[in-house]
Amino acid sequence: MQSSLLVLLLCCCLSGSQANRVYVHPFHLFATDNVTCETLQSQTSKPLETLPVSLLDIDVLTPDSREQSKGDAQRQNITERTAVLAGLLNSLGLRVYQALSSKQHSTNTLFSPVNTYGSLITFYLGASKKTARLFQLLLGLNRHTDREDCVSLVDGHKVLKTLQSINSVVGNGSKDEVTTQVWAFTRQNVQLSEEFLQGTQDFSDASFIRSVDFSKPQEAEQLLNSFVEKTSQGTVKNIFKDLNSSVDLLFISSFNFQEIGFCNPSNIKETTLQEFHVDDTTTVMVPLMTHRGRFHYLKDKLRRCTVVKLSLSKRSYMLLVLPHEGANLHDIESKLRADVMSAWHQSLQEG
């Protein structure tokens, strides 16, 4: 192994049968009922409906009670809506990922576009019209025919329900395979948007919305880290550092994928210590396993890398991208787009 493999990027590769479909703009797939272009003038904006937030109690670890969403609750399969949303979240996810990885040259990056998109939609639900317009531009859900002084809103609940449908497809219908948790902590005596609170439930399998006394930041930090670790079954630890008393809102979303083995353990040779090349000048000894079998792979001479497909379940897989000797991983990342990954998958050959 001549180059490091630093990246695990969780993207969606969904596609409906769209050869004979008429193109529908993403906005119209997720628009609110009776959509109108609403003015952005703040004095005419309807105040957000808000709800109080219960105080955090370290002994109360049960998630928030679930309510039926106001949005589209119909069961969705791989439809045009899910396929279009997968494309939007992959596009945004790659942009965000490239911005993150460009600043983290020496660390591993684990990034989920699904989780990021869902988090942004949740905040969109609690945003004013002016801020909501900016969110829609970022998310690719804006209506191009709107004037500068107004915005036509999409139904954020419908988007989040579609994300849940995508997770269901990836998890092959298993609730235990793909799970999402959300935590939101606000200062005491603050009320949160009712739409935002509903969004945290649409987005997640379990949500924890609590208020906290931040006047003693070190005590609050210990309390929050303990609460998050306990309610995440130990998967999220020490997430908060260097809190201060000026905190207004903290938000965490956790995306958990329970992978299914891609090979029979009986075919794996005994784990041995071998060299792993972190970069061109750094080598470390790590335990590596060897597995022989038939896999789908390709060698991309243009981008100077080898791509290998490893199945995780019936409907999910990962692509391992290994730079060729002398190739730079960050050069490959800078040219990585959703259509490139799709082309890789279509060109794979078994061997």
C-alpha positions in Angstrom: 0.0 0.0 0.0 1.8 3.1 -1.3 -0.5 5.9 -0.3 -2.8 6.7 2.6 -6.6 6.2 2.5 -7.8 9.1 4.7 -11.5 9.4 3.7 -14.8 7.8 4.3 -17.5 9.8 2.6 -21.0 8.5 3.1 -22.9 9.4 -0.1 -26.2 8.2 -1.6 -26.3 6.5 -5.0 -30.0 6.4 -5.7 -31.6 6.6 -9.1 -35.1 6.1 -10.2 -36.2 5.0 -13.6 -36.2 8.4 -15.2 -35.6 7.8 -18.9 -39.1 8.7 -19.9 -39.8 11.2 -17.1 -40.4 14.9 -17.6 -37.9 16.9 -15.6 -39.4 18.5 -12.5 -37.4 21.2 -10.7 -36.5 20.2 -7.1 -38.4 23.1 -5.7 -41.7 21.8 -7.1 -41.1 18.3 -5.7 -40.9 19.7 -2.1 -42.9 23.0 -2.3 -45.5 23.8 0.3 -49.1 23.4 -0.5 -50.7 26.5 -2.2 -47.2 28.0 -2.6 -46.9 31.7 -3.0 -44.1 34.2 -3.2 -44.0 35.6 0.3 -42.6 39.1 1.0 -39.2 39.4 2.8 -40.2 42.6 4.7 -39.6 41.8 8.4 -42.5 44.0 9.6 -45.0 41.8 7.7 -43.5 38.5 8.7 -45.7 36.3 10.9 -44.0 35.6 14.3 -42.7 32.1 14.7 -44.7 29.8 17.0 -42.5 28.7 19.9 -42.5 26.2 22.7 -40.7 26.1 26.1 -37.8 23.7 26.5 -37.5 21.4 29.6 -34.5 21.7 31.8 -31.8 19.0 31.4 -32.0 16.3 34.1 -29.1 13.9 34.0 -31.3 11.1 35.4 -33.9 11.5 32.7 -32.4 9.8 29.6 -35.6 9.1 27.6 -35.9 10.7 24.2 -38.5 13.4 23.4 -42.0 12.1 22.8 -42.7 11.7 19.1 -45.5 13.4 17.3 -46.9 12.9 13.8 -45.3 15.3 11.3 -47.4 18.0 9.7 -45.7 17.1 6.4 -46.2 14.4 3.8 -46.3 11.1 5.8 -47.0 8.9 2.8 -44.6 5.9 2.4 -42.0 6.6 -0.3 -40.0 4.1 -2.3 -37.2 5.0 -4.8 -39.2 7.7 -6.5 -38.2 10.8 -8.4 -38.3 12.7 -5.0 -35.7 10.4 -3.3 -33.5 10.3 -6.4 -33.5 14.1 -6.8 -32.8 14.7 -3.1 -29.9 12.2 -3.1 -28.3 14.2 -5.9 -28.8 17.5 -4.1 -27.3 16.2 -0.8 -24.4 14.6 -2.5 -23.5 17.8 -4.4 -23.7 19.9 -1.2 -21.9 17.2 0.8 -19.0 17.1 -1.6 -18.6 20.8 -1.4 -18.6 20.8 2.4 -16.4 17.8 2.6 -13.8 19.4 0.3 -13.8 22.5 2.4 -13.2 20.5 5.5 -10.6 18.1 4.1 -8.6 21.0 2.6 -8.0 22.3 6.2 -7.3 18.8 7.7 -4.4 17.4 5.7 -3.1 15.2 8.5 -6.3 13.8 10.1 -9.0 11.3 9.1 -12.3 12.7 8.0 -15.6 10.9 8.4 -18.5 12.8 6.8 -22.1 12.1 6.0 -23.9 14.4 3.4 -27.2 12.9 4.5 -26.7 14.0 8.1 -25.4 17.4 7.1 -28.3 18.1 4.8 -30.8 17.0 7.4 -29.2 19.3 10.0 -29.4 22.3 7.6 -33.1 21.5 6.8 -33.9 21.3 10.5 -32.5 24.8 11.0 -34.3 26.0 7.8 -37.6 25.1 9.5 -36.8 27.5 12.3 -35.5 30.3 10.2 -37.1 33.6 9.3 -38.0 34.2 5.6 -34.8 36.1 4.8 -32.6 33.4 6.3 -34.8 30.7 4.9 -34.2 32.1 1.4 -30.4 31.8 1.9 -30.8 28.2 3.2 -32.8 27.3 0.1 -30.1 28.7 -2.2 -27.5 26.6 -0.4 -29.6 23.4 -0.4 -30.5 23.7 -4.1 -34.2 24.1 -3.3 -34.7 27.7 -4.4 -37.4 28.8 -6.9 -35.6 30.6 -9.8 -38.7 32.6 -10.7 -38.9 34.4 -7.4 -38.3 38.2 -7.2 -35.5 39.6 -5.0 -38.0 40.8 -2.4 -39.9 37.6 -1.8 -39.4 33.8 -1.3 -41.4 30.7 -2.1 -40.9 28.2 0.7 -40.4 24.4 0.4 -41.9 22.0 3.0 -39.0 21.2 5.2 -40.9 18.3 6.8 -41.4 16.7 3.4 -37.7 16.9 2.8 -36.8 15.3 6.1 -39.3 12.5 5.6 -37.7 11.9 2.2 -34.3 11.7 4.0 -35.7 9.1 6.3 -37.0 7.2 3.3 -33.4 7.3 1.8 -32.0 5.9 5.1 -34.6 3.1 5.0 -33.5 2.2 1.5 -29.8 2.2 2.6 -30.6 0.1 5.6 -32.8 -2.3 3.6 -35.7 -1.4 5.9 -33.9 -2.3 9.1 -34.3 0.4 11.8 -31.2 -1.0 13.5 -28.8 -0.6 10.6 -29.1 3.2 10.0 -30.0 5.4 13.0 -29.8 9.2 13.6 -29.9 11.0 16.9 -30.2 14.7 17.5 -29.4 16.8 20.6 -30.1 20.6 21.0 -29.2 22.5 24.2 -30.4 26.0 24.8 -29.9 28.4 27.6 -32.6 28.5 30.3 -35.9 30.3 29.8 -35.5 30.3 26.0 -38.3 29.1 23.7 -37.5 27.3 20.4 -39.5 27.4 17.2 -42.2 24.8 17.1 -41.3 24.0 13.4 -37.6 23.5 14.4 -38.6 21.1 17.3 -40.8 19.1 14.9 -38.0 19.0 12.4 -35.6 17.4 15.0 -38.1 14.6 15.3 -38.7 14.2 11.5 -34.9 14.1 11.0 -34.0 11.7 13.8 -34.9 8.3 15.3 -34.4 9.9 18.7 -34.1 13.5 19.8 -33.1 15.2 23.0 -34.0 18.9 23.4 -33.1 20.4 26.7 -32.3 23.7 28.4 -29.1 24.2 30.4 -27.6 26.7 32.9 -24.5 28.0 31.2 -23.6 30.5 33.9 -21.0 27.9 35.1 -19.5 26.7 31.8 -17.2 24.0 33.2 -20.0 22.4 35.1 -22.3 22.7 32.1 -19.7 21.1 29.9 -19.3 18.1 32.2 -23.1 17.7 32.5 -23.6 17.9 28.7 -20.8 15.5 27.8 -22.1 13.0 30.4 -25.7 13.3 29.1 -24.7 12.9 25.4 -22.5 9.9 26.2 -25.2 8.2 28.1 -28.0 8.8 25.6 -25.8 7.8 22.7 -24.9 4.4 24.3 -21.3 5.6 24.6 -20.8 6.3 20.9 -20.4 10.1 21.3 -17.9 11.1 23.9 -16.4 14.5 25.0 -18.1 16.3 22.2 -18.0 19.7 24.0 -14.8 21.6 24.9 -14.1 25.1 26.2 -17.7 26.2 26.6 -18.4 29.7 27.9 -21.3 31.5 29.6 -22.4 33.3 26.3 -23.6 30.1 24.7 -27.2 30.3 23.3 -27.7 27.1 21.5 -25.7 23.9 20.9 -26.7 21.3 18.3 -25.4 17.8 17.6 -26.5 15.2 15.1 -25.1 11.7 15.0 -25.4 9.3 12.1 -24.8 5.6 12.9 -24.4 2.9 10.4 -24.2 -0.7 11.6 -22.3 -2.3 8.8 -22.7 -5.8 7.7 -19.5 -7.7 6.9 -18.4 -7.7 3.3 -16.6 -11.1 3.5 -16.7 -14.4 5.3 -14.5 -14.2 8.4 -13.4 -17.8 7.7 -11.6 -16.5 4.6 -9.7 -13.8 6.4 -6.1 -14.6 7.1 -4.6 -14.0 10.5 -4.1 -10.3 11.3 -0.4 -9.3 11.2 1.6 -6.1 11.7 2.5 -4.4 8.4 3.6 -1.1 7.1 1.0 1.6 6.3 2.1 4.7 4.4 0.4 7.7 5.9 2.0 10.0 3.3 5.1 10.1 1.1 7.4 10.4 4.1 5.6 8.8 7.1 5.1 5.0 7.7 3.5 3.4 10.7 3.1 -0.3 11.7 -0.5 -1.3 12.1 -2.5 -4.6 12.3 -3.8 -5.5 8.8 -5.8 -8.4 7.6 -5.7 -10.1 4.2 -8.8 -11.4 2.4 -8.8 -13.1 -1.0 -12.0 -13.2 -3.1 -13.8 -11.7 -6.1 -14.5 -8.0 -6.0 -15.7 -5.3 -8.3 -12.9 -2.8 -9.0 -11.4 -0.4 -11.6 -8.2 1.4 -12.3 -8.8 5.1 -13.2 -5.7 6.1 -15.2 -6.9 9.7 -15.6 -7.3 10.3 -11.9 -4.5 7.9 -11.0 -6.3 5.8 -8.5 -7.8 2.3 -8.0 -11.4 2.0 -6.8 -12.7 -1.1 -5.1 -16.4 -1.8 -4.2 -17.1 -3.6 -0.9 -20.7 -4.6 -0.2 -22.0 -3.8 3.3 -25.6 -5.1 2.8 -28.0 -5.9 0.0 -28.5 -2.2 -0.8 -25.4 -0.4 0.5 -21.7 -0.6 -0.3 -18.6 1.5 0.1 -16.0 2.5 -2.6 -12.4 2.5 -1.4 -10.3 5.0 -3.4 -6.6 4.3 -3.3 -4.2 6.7 -5.0 -1.5 5.2 -7.2 2.1 5.5 -6.2 3.2 9.1 -6.6 -0.4 10.4 -6.8 -1.7 13.0 -4.4 -4.9 12.2 -2.5 -5.9 15.8 -2.3 -5.6 16.2 -6.0 -8.1 13.3 -6.4 -10.4 14.8 -3.8 -10.4 18.2 -5.5 -11.8 16.6 -8.7 -14.3 14.3 -6.9 -17.9 14.9 -8.0 -21.1 12.9 -7.7 -21.0 12.1 -11.5 -17.5 10.8 -11.1 -18.5 8.4 -8.4 -21.5 7.3 -10.5 -19.2 6.7 -13.5 -16.9 4.7 -11.3 -19.7 2.5 -10.2 -20.9 1.9 -13.7 -17.4 1.0 -14.9 -16.6 -1.6 -12.2 -15.6 -5.0 -13.3 -15.4 -8.2 -11.3 -12.0 -9.8 -10.7 
